[in-house]
Amino acid sequence: MDPQRIPNLSEALVTALAVQFPDQAADLSWPEKEVWFKAGQASVVRWLAARLQEQNENGLELEVP
């Protein structure tokens, strides 16, 4: 596989990741490192969701920007 391409994504995978790593507001009780860590997780899920949308619109294997 070309390292600049990602494999086809499934709606089920992206949905499961969104449930596991929700995009939510930080809790004031969380340490700063946890806030950043959870923000990173949510960022990856948003990125994958955007790639899935492109995949569904284009019907092609995606290139990593």
N, C-alpha and C positions, 0 to 999 in steps of 0.2 A: 504494500500500500504506500502511496505517495505520502510523505510526512506532512504535506500541505493540505491534505484532504482528511475529513473526518468521516467515519462510517455513517450510514443512514441512521437517523434517530427514530425512535418510536414515541408516539404520544404517551403510551403507558409508562415508559422510562422517565420522560420529562415530568409527567404528573406525579409519579412516585417520588422523584427527587424534590419536587416542589412541596410535597407533603412532609418529607423528611427534613428538609432545610427551608422552612418558611421564610418569606420576606416580611419581617415584622419590625415594629419599632423596638428599640432597645429598652430593656428594663433597667431602671435606675440602680437596682441591686447588683447588676452584672459588673464584673471588673472590666476595665477599658480593653484589655486584650481579648476578652470574650466578645465584646461588642464588635471589634474589628474582625475577629474570626467568623462570627455569624454573618457579618456584612459580606465577607468574601464568599461564603457558601451561597448566599442568596444571589450574589453577582454572577456566579458560575451558572446557577439554574436559569437566571434571566437570559444569559448568553446562549445557553442551549435551547431555550424556548424560542429565541429569535432565529437561531439556525434551523430549528424544526419548521418554523413558519416559512423561511426561505425555501427549505427543501420541499415543503408541500406546494408552494407557489410555482417553483421551478421544475420540480420533478427530477432533479439532478443531484448527483453527489456533490457535496459542498466543498468549497475551498476555504481554508482558514484565512481570514483577513490579516 
